[in-house]
């Protein structure tokens, strides 16, 4: 049975300490478990809380972990009741629920009263993210490899911690390769998945249906670009994409830009923006515009745009939901690193 | 007044940047050095770590108010921004 929801205990599980015993400074989240939870979230698995704490503890946990919790049961009654209520609230059968708690007594109680649920200790979770129960049926190669990519990422981050040079030097040491290409029909399912799953690097915040993506791939007026990433630790596959349209006014507009947060910190979004600026300039464009949803979730995208010299249209304020970020294509353009290769031969045909 | 940021804030920002980037030499970063581009080379990852830590330590959510992230131009501009916002009162929810 595929797990659709993970119900987390807080004290000494998702949090590295006991919430009510920690005084002014509540316990930090457990980084390994939060990473595991984020991994499961990226597979479409949702999270919930069952904790012997006041409701503030759940709000605190949501804030410090950055996770969205679909349900939170905070109180002092039996955890098995909390698990059953959560399953009912979310319209899930109890056998689609996993329960994670550091306390053997609580695990035994839930195992006894909700035998259908998968009951795990925090120590189990590191492995459990690779189990079939946490691997929903998926269509894309990237999704199938998610467990492996997670292991690859752990190895990469371990080496990064002990690496003495700059981040650029580390990316070179890793043999980072970013490959930019023109999308084909075969890329459409993964592009759709990216449009659904990406948030930190997504300009629209809206899923794009496969037929619409197929239309854009076939459109002479649009350039649909794919970005693939690999290094010596592993192949992350298709991690990003964008849709570009050339306007008659000499302005190229990126109508959609998205990238997996797995590629964050690996120079990919920076490479893509630099490549777009260079390609648009060579195509005769005078400016590159990126209309963008402004949300707390895609701040990383705004940072990348700012670093690449983009500015929001004058008069825009951070209070509004949308802004057009643009940059002129004269003068010094951001540099495309030499480990970026592009197989996009021609630009966009002007309408 | 040089920039208007309290010296303590500048020092904390240097620590945050050094930790976020893993570059110890940023502990001596000039207040006027650009954070984006050559020099610090702030990017989406290190910038996110910086903003998160600024929010946590000072209660100032730069990204929520500063659309173009102009506050991140230099250490001096960021320290000024933080000092002014912190003086205006704690951010809601912090």
Interface residues (C-beta under 8 A of the other chain):
Chain A: X160 X166 X167 X168 X200 X201 X264 X265 X267 X269 X270 X294 X296 X299 X300 X301 X302 X303 X304 X306 X307 X311 X312 X316 X317 X318 X323
Chain B: X21 X22 X23 X36 X37 X41 X42 X43 X44 X45 X46 X47 X48 X51 X63 X64 X65 X66 X67 X68 X69 X72
